[in-house]
């Protein structure tokens, strides 16, 4: 099938954490022009919100072309509302002062502006098969060793 830059790229994402903080992971399902791909990664110490956001970041950074029509499905109100309700714009204005996960939000912005993105919230652990698959991937990746270091989280902790 020929590449169609106007065809929507559907991205399903989920993050999971065993404890908060604790070992965590993310899962991603890409769907584009009849093709499907899964991606997952685990981290040794992180939070659920970081994994939810990192899943979206990794998905967007994985796209080979700019200017794509992207639909991101997520069960994270934290991520979806930050973008769709405009909270992110306010956080940018105040230079992320008193905002959790500024390292990831700044990374997100770099990929966000390269595409035409629509976020859609889906109920977690419900009837969305792809979101459920992302949850399985995220949960399994949090138990897979070796786990990676979430440098942004671990370096910000005061021991």
Rosetta constraint file for C-alpha pairs under 8 A:
AtomPair CA 1 CA 33 HARMONIC 7.83 0.50
AtomPair CA 4 CA 33 HARMONIC 7.88 0.50
AtomPair CA 5 CA 68 HARMONIC 6.16 0.50
AtomPair CA 5 CA 69 HARMONIC 7.83 0.50
AtomPair CA 6 CA 68 HARMONIC 6.68 0.50
AtomPair CA 6 CA 69 HARMONIC 6.41 0.50
AtomPair CA 7 CA 32 HARMONIC 7.39 0.50
AtomPair CA 7 CA 33 HARMONIC 6.95 0.50
AtomPair CA 7 CA 68 HARMONIC 7.95 0.50
AtomPair CA 7 CA 69 HARMONIC 6.84 0.50
AtomPair CA 8 CA 32 HARMONIC 6.76 0.50
AtomPair CA 8 CA 68 HARMONIC 7.19 0.50
AtomPair CA 8 CA 69 HARMONIC 4.90 0.50
AtomPair CA 8 CA 70 HARMONIC 5.55 0.50
AtomPair CA 8 CA 71 HARMONIC 6.87 0.50
AtomPair CA 9 CA 30 HARMONIC 7.17 0.50
AtomPair CA 9 CA 31 HARMONIC 6.03 0.50
AtomPair CA 9 CA 32 HARMONIC 4.98 0.50
AtomPair CA 9 CA 33 HARMONIC 7.89 0.50
AtomPair CA 9 CA 68 HARMONIC 7.28 0.50
AtomPair CA 9 CA 69 HARMONIC 6.17 0.50
AtomPair CA 9 CA 70 HARMONIC 4.76 0.50
AtomPair CA 9 CA 71 HARMONIC 6.18 0.50
AtomPair CA 10 CA 30 HARMONIC 5.85 0.50
AtomPair CA 10 CA 31 HARMONIC 5.00 0.50
AtomPair CA 10 CA 32 HARMONIC 6.35 0.50
AtomPair CA 10 CA 70 HARMONIC 6.02 0.50
AtomPair CA 10 CA 71 HARMONIC 4.95 0.50
AtomPair CA 10 CA 72 HARMONIC 6.14 0.50
AtomPair CA 10 CA 73 HARMONIC 7.59 0.50
AtomPair CA 11 CA 28 HARMONIC 6.96 0.50
AtomPair CA 11 CA 29 HARMONIC 5.78 0.50
AtomPair CA 11 CA 30 HARMONIC 4.73 0.50
AtomPair CA 11 CA 31 HARMONIC 6.40 0.50
AtomPair CA 11 CA 59 HARMONIC 7.20 0.50
AtomPair CA 11 CA 70 HARMONIC 7.29 0.50
AtomPair CA 11 CA 71 HARMONIC 6.08 0.50
AtomPair CA 11 CA 72 HARMONIC 4.76 0.50
AtomPair CA 11 CA 73 HARMONIC 6.08 0.50
AtomPair CA 12 CA 28 HARMONIC 5.61 0.50
AtomPair CA 12 CA 29 HARMONIC 5.06 0.50
AtomPair CA 12 CA 30 HARMONIC 6.54 0.50
AtomPair CA 12 CA 72 HARMONIC 5.88 0.50
AtomPair CA 12 CA 73 HARMONIC 4.73 0.50
AtomPair CA 12 CA 74 HARMONIC 6.09 0.50
AtomPair CA 12 CA 130 HARMONIC 6.43 0.50
AtomPair CA 12 CA 131 HARMONIC 5.98 0.50
AtomPair CA 12 CA 134 HARMONIC 6.90 0.50
AtomPair CA 13 CA 26 HARMONIC 7.34 0.50
AtomPair CA 13 CA 27 HARMONIC 5.77 0.50
AtomPair CA 13 CA 28 HARMONIC 4.59 0.50
AtomPair CA 13 CA 29 HARMONIC 6.58 0.50
AtomPair CA 13 CA 52 HARMONIC 7.14 0.50
AtomPair CA 13 CA 55 HARMONIC 5.73 0.50
AtomPair CA 13 CA 56 HARMONIC 6.29 0.50
AtomPair CA 13 CA 72 HARMONIC 7.42 0.50
AtomPair CA 13 CA 73 HARMONIC 6.39 0.50
AtomPair CA 13 CA 74 HARMONIC 5.36 0.50
AtomPair CA 13 CA 75 HARMONIC 7.81 0.50
AtomPair CA 13 CA 131 HARMONIC 6.64 0.50
AtomPair CA 13 CA 134 HARMONIC 5.84 0.50
AtomPair CA 14 CA 26 HARMONIC 5.67 0.50
AtomPair CA 14 CA 27 HARMONIC 5.37 0.50
AtomPair CA 14 CA 28 HARMONIC 6.68 0.50
AtomPair CA 14 CA 51 HARMONIC 7.43 0.50
AtomPair CA 14 CA 52 HARMONIC 5.41 0.50
AtomPair CA 14 CA 55 HARMONIC 6.42 0.50
AtomPair CA 14 CA 74 HARMONIC 6.30 0.50
AtomPair CA 14 CA 75 HARMONIC 6.83 0.50
AtomPair CA 14 CA 76 HARMONIC 7.57 0.50
AtomPair CA 14 CA 131 HARMONIC 6.84 0.50
AtomPair CA 14 CA 134 HARMONIC 5.33 0.50
AtomPair CA 14 CA 135 HARMONIC 5.58 0.50
AtomPair CA 14 CA 138 HARMONIC 6.51 0.50
AtomPair CA 15 CA 24 HARMONIC 7.40 0.50
AtomPair CA 15 CA 25 HARMONIC 5.77 0.50
AtomPair CA 15 CA 26 HARMONIC 4.25 0.50
AtomPair CA 15 CA 27 HARMONIC 6.38 0.50
AtomPair CA 15 CA 48 HARMONIC 5.97 0.50
AtomPair CA 15 CA 49 HARMONIC 7.27 0.50
AtomPair CA 15 CA 50 HARMONIC 7.74 0.50
AtomPair CA 15 CA 51 HARMONIC 4.46 0.50
AtomPair CA 15 CA 52 HARMONIC 4.16 0.50
AtomPair CA 15 CA 53 HARMONIC 7.69 0.50
AtomPair CA 15 CA 54 HARMONIC 7.94 0.50
AtomPair CA 15 CA 55 HARMONIC 6.61 0.50
AtomPair CA 15 CA 134 HARMONIC 7.86 0.50
AtomPair CA 15 CA 135 HARMONIC 6.82 0.50
AtomPair CA 15 CA 138 HARMONIC 5.56 0.50
AtomPair CA 15 CA 139 HARMONIC 7.78 0.50
AtomPair CA 16 CA 24 HARMONIC 5.36 0.50
AtomPair CA 16 CA 25 HARMONIC 5.43 0.50
AtomPair CA 16 CA 26 HARMONIC 6.23 0.50
AtomPair CA 16 CA 47 HARMONIC 7.93 0.50
AtomPair CA 16 CA 48 HARMONIC 5.31 0.50
AtomPair CA 16 CA 51 HARMONIC 6.38 0.50
AtomPair CA 16 CA 52 HARMONIC 7.32 0.50
AtomPair CA 16 CA 135 HARMONIC 7.03 0.50
AtomPair CA 16 CA 138 HARMONIC 5.49 0.50
AtomPair CA 16 CA 139 HARMONIC 5.63 0.50
AtomPair CA 16 CA 142 HARMONIC 7.41 0.50
AtomPair CA 17 CA 21 HARMONIC 7.12 0.50
AtomPair CA 17 CA 22 HARMONIC 6.02 0.50
AtomPair CA 17 CA 23 HARMONIC 5.70 0.50
AtomPair CA 17 CA 24 HARMONIC 3.95 0.50
AtomPair CA 17 CA 25 HARMONIC 6.49 0.50
AtomPair CA 17 CA 46 HARMONIC 7.25 0.50
AtomPair CA 17 CA 47 HARMONIC 6.01 0.50
AtomPair CA 17 CA 48 HARMONIC 5.00 0.50
AtomPair CA 17 CA 51 HARMONIC 7.64 0.50
AtomPair CA 17 CA 139 HARMONIC 7.30 0.50
AtomPair CA 17 CA 142 HARMONIC 7.03 0.50
AtomPair CA 18 CA 22 HARMONIC 5.36 0.50
AtomPair CA 18 CA 23 HARMONIC 5.53 0.50
AtomPair CA 18 CA 24 HARMONIC 6.09 0.50
AtomPair CA 18 CA 142 HARMONIC 7.61 0.50
AtomPair CA 19 CA 23 HARMONIC 7.10 0.50
AtomPair CA 19 CA 47 HARMONIC 7.84 0.50
AtomPair CA 20 CA 46 HARMONIC 7.17 0.50
AtomPair CA 20 CA 47 HARMONIC 5.10 0.50
AtomPair CA 20 CA 48 HARMONIC 6.46 0.50
AtomPair CA 21 CA 45 HARMONIC 6.20 0.50
AtomPair CA 21 CA 46 HARMONIC 5.15 0.50
AtomPair CA 21 CA 47 HARMONIC 4.64 0.50
AtomPair CA 21 CA 48 HARMONIC 7.49 0.50
AtomPair CA 22 CA 44 HARMONIC 6.81 0.50
AtomPair CA 22 CA 45 HARMONIC 4.72 0.50
AtomPair CA 22 CA 46 HARMONIC 5.52 0.50
AtomPair CA 22 CA 47 HARMONIC 6.50 0.50
AtomPair CA 23 CA 42 HARMONIC 7.39 0.50
AtomPair CA 23 CA 43 HARMONIC 5.70 0.50
AtomPair CA 23 CA 44 HARMONIC 4.43 0.50
AtomPair CA 23 CA 45 HARMONIC 4.72 0.50
AtomPair CA 23 CA 46 HARMONIC 6.11 0.50
AtomPair CA 23 CA 47 HARMONIC 7.92 0.50
AtomPair CA 23 CA 142 HARMONIC 5.58 0.50
AtomPair CA 23 CA 143 HARMONIC 7.49 0.50
AtomPair CA 24 CA 42 HARMONIC 5.65 0.50
AtomPair CA 24 CA 43 HARMONIC 5.23 0.50
AtomPair CA 24 CA 44 HARMONIC 6.51 0.50
AtomPair CA 24 CA 45 HARMONIC 6.66 0.50
AtomPair CA 24 CA 46 HARMONIC 5.96 0.50
AtomPair CA 24 CA 47 HARMONIC 6.79 0.50
AtomPair CA 24 CA 48 HARMONIC 6.96 0.50
AtomPair CA 24 CA 51 HARMONIC 6.85 0.50
AtomPair CA 24 CA 138 HARMONIC 7.35 0.50
AtomPair CA 24 CA 139 HARMONIC 7.20 0.50
AtomPair CA 24 CA 141 HARMONIC 7.37 0.50
AtomPair CA 24 CA 142 HARMONIC 4.41 0.50
AtomPair CA 24 CA 143 HARMONIC 7.86 0.50
AtomPair CA 25 CA 40 HARMONIC 7.12 0.50
AtomPair CA 25 CA 41 HARMONIC 5.47 0.50
AtomPair CA 25 CA 42 HARMONIC 4.01 0.50
AtomPair CA 25 CA 43 HARMONIC 5.73 0.50
AtomPair CA 25 CA 51 HARMONIC 5.89 0.50
AtomPair CA 25 CA 138 HARMONIC 4.69 0.50
AtomPair CA 25 CA 139 HARMONIC 6.33 0.50
AtomPair CA 25 CA 140 HARMONIC 7.77 0.50
AtomPair CA 25 CA 141 HARMONIC 5.35 0.50
AtomPair CA 25 CA 142 HARMONIC 4.61 0.50
AtomPair CA 26 CA 40 HARMONIC 5.48 0.50
AtomPair CA 26 CA 41 HARMONIC 5.71 0.50
AtomPair CA 26 CA 42 HARMONIC 6.66 0.50
AtomPair CA 26 CA 51 HARMONIC 5.47 0.50
AtomPair CA 26 CA 52 HARMONIC 6.74 0.50
AtomPair CA 26 CA 54 HARMONIC 7.28 0.50
AtomPair CA 26 CA 55 HARMONIC 5.39 0.50
AtomPair CA 26 CA 134 HARMONIC 7.44 0.50
AtomPair CA 26 CA 135 HARMONIC 7.75 0.50
AtomPair CA 26 CA 137 HARMONIC 6.83 0.50
AtomPair CA 26 CA 138 HARMONIC 4.07 0.50
AtomPair CA 26 CA 139 HARMONIC 7.47 0.50
AtomPair CA 26 CA 141 HARMONIC 7.03 0.50
AtomPair CA 26 CA 142 HARMONIC 7.87 0.50
AtomPair CA 27 CA 38 HARMONIC 7.39 0.50
AtomPair CA 27 CA 39 HARMONIC 5.87 0.50
AtomPair CA 27 CA 40 HARMONIC 4.43 0.50
AtomPair CA 27 CA 41 HARMONIC 7.00 0.50
AtomPair CA 27 CA 55 HARMONIC 6.43 0.50
AtomPair CA 27 CA 133 HARMONIC 7.86 0.50
AtomPair CA 27 CA 134 HARMONIC 4.48 0.50
AtomPair CA 27 CA 135 HARMONIC 6.40 0.50
AtomPair CA 27 CA 136 HARMONIC 7.51 0.50
AtomPair CA 27 CA 137 HARMONIC 4.77 0.50
AtomPair CA 27 CA 138 HARMONIC 4.38 0.50
AtomPair CA 27 CA 141 HARMONIC 7.85 0.50
AtomPair CA 28 CA 38 HARMONIC 5.62 0.50
AtomPair CA 28 CA 39 HARMONIC 5.09 0.50
AtomPair CA 28 CA 40 HARMONIC 6.23 0.50
AtomPair CA 28 CA 55 HARMONIC 6.39 0.50
AtomPair CA 28 CA 56 HARMONIC 7.98 0.50
AtomPair CA 28 CA 59 HARMONIC 6.85 0.50
AtomPair CA 28 CA 134 HARMONIC 5.52 0.50
AtomPair CA 28 CA 137 HARMONIC 7.62 0.50
AtomPair CA 29 CA 36 HARMONIC 6.99 0.50
AtomPair CA 29 CA 37 HARMONIC 5.70 0.50
AtomPair CA 29 CA 38 HARMONIC 4.61 0.50
AtomPair CA 29 CA 39 HARMONIC 6.59 0.50
AtomPair CA 29 CA 130 HARMONIC 6.86 0.50
AtomPair CA 29 CA 133 HARMONIC 7.86 0.50
AtomPair CA 29 CA 134 HARMONIC 6.51 0.50
AtomPair CA 30 CA 35 HARMONIC 7.88 0.50
AtomPair CA 30 CA 36 HARMONIC 5.48 0.50
AtomPair CA 30 CA 37 HARMONIC 5.09 0.50
AtomPair CA 30 CA 38 HARMONIC 6.40 0.50
AtomPair CA 30 CA 59 HARMONIC 7.92 0.50
AtomPair CA 31 CA 35 HARMONIC 5.59 0.50
AtomPair CA 31 CA 36 HARMONIC 4.61 0.50
AtomPair CA 31 CA 37 HARMONIC 6.76 0.50
AtomPair CA 32 CA 36 HARMONIC 6.63 0.50
AtomPair CA 39 CA 137 HARMONIC 7.84 0.50
AtomPair CA 40 CA 137 HARMONIC 5.90 0.50
AtomPair CA 40 CA 138 HARMONIC 6.25 0.50
AtomPair CA 40 CA 141 HARMONIC 6.19 0.50
AtomPair CA 41 CA 138 HARMONIC 7.17 0.50
AtomPair CA 41 CA 141 HARMONIC 5.34 0.50
AtomPair CA 41 CA 142 HARMONIC 7.36 0.50
AtomPair CA 41 CA 147 HARMONIC 7.96 0.50
AtomPair CA 41 CA 148 HARMONIC 7.95 0.50
AtomPair CA 42 CA 138 HARMONIC 7.32 0.50
AtomPair CA 42 CA 141 HARMONIC 4.50 0.50
AtomPair CA 42 CA 142 HARMONIC 4.42 0.50
AtomPair CA 42 CA 143 HARMONIC 7.18 0.50
AtomPair CA 42 CA 144 HARMONIC 6.62 0.50
AtomPair CA 42 CA 145 HARMONIC 7.94 0.50
AtomPair CA 42 CA 147 HARMONIC 5.27 0.50
AtomPair CA 42 CA 148 HARMONIC 6.22 0.50
AtomPair CA 43 CA 141 HARMONIC 8.00 0.50
AtomPair CA 43 CA 142 HARMONIC 6.22 0.50
AtomPair CA 43 CA 147 HARMONIC 4.68 0.50
AtomPair CA 43 CA 148 HARMONIC 4.52 0.50
AtomPair CA 43 CA 149 HARMONIC 5.57 0.50
AtomPair CA 43 CA 150 HARMONIC 6.06 0.50
AtomPair CA 44 CA 142 HARMONIC 7.43 0.50
AtomPair CA 44 CA 147 HARMONIC 5.08 0.50
AtomPair CA 44 CA 148 HARMONIC 5.97 0.50
AtomPair CA 44 CA 149 HARMONIC 5.89 0.50
AtomPair CA 44 CA 150 HARMONIC 7.27 0.50
AtomPair CA 45 CA 149 HARMONIC 6.92 0.50
AtomPair CA 45 CA 150 HARMONIC 6.52 0.50
AtomPair CA 45 CA 153 HARMONIC 7.68 0.50
AtomPair CA 45 CA 154 HARMONIC 7.00 0.50
AtomPair CA 46 CA 50 HARMONIC 6.74 0.50
AtomPair CA 46 CA 51 HARMONIC 7.39 0.50
AtomPair CA 46 CA 150 HARMONIC 6.24 0.50
AtomPair CA 46 CA 153 HARMONIC 6.19 0.50
AtomPair CA 46 CA 154 HARMONIC 7.48 0.50
AtomPair CA 47 CA 51 HARMONIC 6.42 0.50
AtomPair CA 48 CA 52 HARMONIC 6.21 0.50
AtomPair CA 49 CA 53 HARMONIC 6.20 0.50
AtomPair CA 49 CA 76 HARMONIC 7.85 0.50
AtomPair CA 49 CA 78 HARMONIC 7.13 0.50
AtomPair CA 50 CA 54 HARMONIC 5.84 0.50
AtomPair CA 50 CA 101 HARMONIC 6.87 0.50
AtomPair CA 50 CA 104 HARMONIC 7.52 0.50
AtomPair CA 51 CA 55 HARMONIC 5.99 0.50
AtomPair CA 52 CA 56 HARMONIC 6.91 0.50
AtomPair CA 52 CA 76 HARMONIC 6.49 0.50
AtomPair CA 52 CA 79 HARMONIC 7.17 0.50
AtomPair CA 53 CA 57 HARMONIC 6.34 0.50
AtomPair CA 53 CA 79 HARMONIC 6.15 0.50
AtomPair CA 53 CA 104 HARMONIC 7.18 0.50
AtomPair CA 53 CA 105 HARMONIC 7.92 0.50
AtomPair CA 54 CA 58 HARMONIC 5.99 0.50
AtomPair CA 54 CA 104 HARMONIC 6.92 0.50
AtomPair CA 55 CA 59 HARMONIC 6.14 0.50
AtomPair CA 56 CA 60 HARMONIC 6.20 0.50
AtomPair CA 56 CA 72 HARMONIC 7.69 0.50
AtomPair CA 56 CA 108 HARMONIC 7.85 0.50
AtomPair CA 57 CA 61 HARMONIC 6.05 0.50
AtomPair CA 57 CA 104 HARMONIC 7.90 0.50
AtomPair CA 57 CA 107 HARMONIC 7.23 0.50
AtomPair CA 57 CA 108 HARMONIC 5.35 0.50
AtomPair CA 57 CA 111 HARMONIC 7.16 0.50
AtomPair CA 58 CA 62 HARMONIC 6.04 0.50
AtomPair CA 59 CA 63 HARMONIC 6.93 0.50
AtomPair CA 60 CA 111 HARMONIC 5.91 0.50
AtomPair CA 60 CA 112 HARMONIC 7.24 0.50
AtomPair CA 61 CA 111 HARMONIC 6.06 0.50
AtomPair CA 66 CA 114 HARMONIC 5.36 0.50
AtomPair CA 66 CA 115 HARMONIC 5.87 0.50
AtomPair CA 67 CA 114 HARMONIC 5.72 0.50
AtomPair CA 67 CA 115 HARMONIC 4.34 0.50
AtomPair CA 67 CA 116 HARMONIC 6.28 0.50
AtomPair CA 68 CA 114 HARMONIC 7.87 0.50
AtomPair CA 68 CA 115 HARMONIC 5.05 0.50
AtomPair CA 68 CA 116 HARMONIC 5.99 0.50
AtomPair CA 69 CA 115 HARMONIC 6.37 0.50
AtomPair CA 69 CA 116 HARMONIC 4.92 0.50
AtomPair CA 69 CA 117 HARMONIC 6.13 0.50
AtomPair CA 70 CA 115 HARMONIC 6.87 0.50
AtomPair CA 70 CA 116 HARMONIC 5.97 0.50
AtomPair CA 70 CA 117 HARMONIC 4.70 0.50
AtomPair CA 70 CA 118 HARMONIC 6.33 0.50
AtomPair CA 71 CA 117 HARMONIC 5.78 0.50
AtomPair CA 71 CA 118 HARMONIC 4.90 0.50
AtomPair CA 71 CA 119 HARMONIC 5.90 0.50
AtomPair CA 71 CA 120 HARMONIC 7.20 0.50
AtomPair CA 72 CA 117 HARMONIC 7.16 0.50
AtomPair CA 72 CA 118 HARMONIC 6.21 0.50
AtomPair CA 72 CA 119 HARMONIC 4.81 0.50
AtomPair CA 72 CA 120 HARMONIC 6.09 0.50
AtomPair CA 73 CA 119 HARMONIC 6.04 0.50
AtomPair CA 73 CA 120 HARMONIC 4.88 0.50
AtomPair CA 73 CA 121 HARMONIC 5.84 0.50
AtomPair CA 73 CA 122 HARMONIC 6.41 0.50
AtomPair CA 73 CA 131 HARMONIC 7.66 0.50
AtomPair CA 74 CA 79 HARMONIC 7.78 0.50
AtomPair CA 74 CA 80 HARMONIC 6.96 0.50
AtomPair CA 74 CA 119 HARMONIC 7.45 0.50
AtomPair CA 74 CA 120 HARMONIC 6.44 0.50
AtomPair CA 74 CA 121 HARMONIC 5.18 0.50
AtomPair CA 74 CA 122 HARMONIC 5.78 0.50
AtomPair CA 74 CA 131 HARMONIC 7.26 0.50
AtomPair CA 75 CA 121 HARMONIC 5.40 0.50
AtomPair CA 75 CA 122 HARMONIC 4.85 0.50
AtomPair CA 75 CA 123 HARMONIC 5.48 0.50
AtomPair CA 75 CA 124 HARMONIC 5.10 0.50
AtomPair CA 75 CA 131 HARMONIC 7.58 0.50
AtomPair CA 76 CA 80 HARMONIC 6.17 0.50
AtomPair CA 76 CA 121 HARMONIC 6.94 0.50
AtomPair CA 77 CA 81 HARMONIC 5.38 0.50
AtomPair CA 77 CA 82 HARMONIC 7.79 0.50
AtomPair CA 77 CA 121 HARMONIC 6.88 0.50
AtomPair CA 78 CA 82 HARMONIC 6.06 0.50
AtomPair CA 79 CA 83 HARMONIC 6.66 0.50
AtomPair CA 80 CA 84 HARMONIC 5.91 0.50
AtomPair CA 80 CA 85 HARMONIC 7.96 0.50
AtomPair CA 80 CA 119 HARMONIC 5.83 0.50
AtomPair CA 80 CA 120 HARMONIC 6.83 0.50
AtomPair CA 80 CA 121 HARMONIC 6.24 0.50
AtomPair CA 81 CA 85 HARMONIC 5.07 0.50
AtomPair CA 81 CA 86 HARMONIC 7.40 0.50
AtomPair CA 81 CA 87 HARMONIC 7.24 0.50
AtomPair CA 82 CA 86 HARMONIC 5.95 0.50
AtomPair CA 82 CA 87 HARMONIC 4.69 0.50
AtomPair CA 82 CA 88 HARMONIC 5.24 0.50
AtomPair CA 83 CA 87 HARMONIC 6.31 0.50
AtomPair CA 83 CA 88 HARMONIC 5.71 0.50
AtomPair CA 83 CA 119 HARMONIC 7.60 0.50
AtomPair CA 84 CA 118 HARMONIC 7.98 0.50
AtomPair CA 84 CA 119 HARMONIC 6.76 0.50
AtomPair CA 86 CA 90 HARMONIC 7.04 0.50
AtomPair CA 87 CA 91 HARMONIC 6.32 0.50
AtomPair CA 88 CA 92 HARMONIC 6.15 0.50
AtomPair CA 89 CA 93 HARMONIC 6.26 0.50
AtomPair CA 90 CA 94 HARMONIC 6.35 0.50
AtomPair CA 91 CA 95 HARMONIC 6.03 0.50
AtomPair CA 91 CA 96 HARMONIC 4.78 0.50
AtomPair CA 91 CA 97 HARMONIC 7.24 0.50
AtomPair CA 91 CA 99 HARMONIC 7.08 0.50
AtomPair CA 92 CA 96 HARMONIC 5.76 0.50
AtomPair CA 96 CA 102 HARMONIC 5.97 0.50
AtomPair CA 101 CA 105 HARMONIC 6.36 0.50
AtomPair CA 101 CA 152 HARMONIC 7.98 0.50
AtomPair CA 101 CA 153 HARMONIC 7.88 0.50
AtomPair CA 102 CA 106 HARMONIC 6.03 0.50
AtomPair CA 103 CA 107 HARMONIC 6.35 0.50
AtomPair CA 103 CA 152 HARMONIC 6.46 0.50
AtomPair CA 104 CA 108 HARMONIC 5.98 0.50
AtomPair CA 104 CA 152 HARMONIC 7.85 0.50
AtomPair CA 105 CA 109 HARMONIC 6.27 0.50
AtomPair CA 106 CA 110 HARMONIC 6.85 0.50
AtomPair CA 107 CA 111 HARMONIC 7.23 0.50
AtomPair CA 108 CA 112 HARMONIC 5.96 0.50
AtomPair CA 109 CA 113 HARMONIC 6.31 0.50
AtomPair CA 110 CA 114 HARMONIC 7.34 0.50
AtomPair CA 111 CA 115 HARMONIC 7.40 0.50
AtomPair CA 112 CA 116 HARMONIC 7.96 0.50
AtomPair CA 112 CA 117 HARMONIC 7.25 0.50
AtomPair CA 122 CA 128 HARMONIC 7.44 0.50
AtomPair CA 122 CA 131 HARMONIC 7.78 0.50
AtomPair CA 123 CA 127 HARMONIC 7.94 0.50
AtomPair CA 123 CA 128 HARMONIC 7.75 0.50
AtomPair CA 124 CA 128 HARMONIC 7.89 0.50
AtomPair CA 124 CA 131 HARMONIC 6.95 0.50
AtomPair CA 124 CA 132 HARMONIC 7.29 0.50
AtomPair CA 125 CA 131 HARMONIC 7.61 0.50
AtomPair CA 125 CA 132 HARMONIC 5.98 0.50
AtomPair CA 125 CA 135 HARMONIC 7.96 0.50
AtomPair CA 126 CA 132 HARMONIC 7.40 0.50
AtomPair CA 127 CA 132 HARMONIC 7.81 0.50
AtomPair CA 128 CA 132 HARMONIC 6.20 0.50
AtomPair CA 129 CA 133 HARMONIC 6.16 0.50
AtomPair CA 130 CA 134 HARMONIC 6.23 0.50
AtomPair CA 131 CA 135 HARMONIC 6.27 0.50
AtomPair CA 132 CA 136 HARMONIC 6.35 0.50
AtomPair CA 133 CA 137 HARMONIC 6.23 0.50
AtomPair CA 134 CA 138 HARMONIC 6.02 0.50
AtomPair CA 135 CA 139 HARMONIC 6.01 0.50
AtomPair CA 136 CA 140 HARMONIC 6.01 0.50
AtomPair CA 137 CA 141 HARMONIC 5.98 0.50
AtomPair CA 138 CA 142 HARMONIC 6.36 0.50
AtomPair CA 139 CA 143 HARMONIC 6.93 0.50
AtomPair CA 140 CA 144 HARMONIC 6.48 0.50
AtomPair CA 142 CA 147 HARMONIC 7.32 0.50
AtomPair CA 143 CA 147 HARMONIC 7.98 0.50
AtomPair CA 149 CA 154 HARMONIC 7.43 0.50
AtomPair CA 150 CA 154 HARMONIC 6.02 0.50
AtomPair CA 151 CA 155 HARMONIC 5.61 0.50
AtomPair CA 152 CA 156 HARMONIC 6.33 0.50
AtomPair CA 153 CA 157 HARMONIC 6.61 0.50
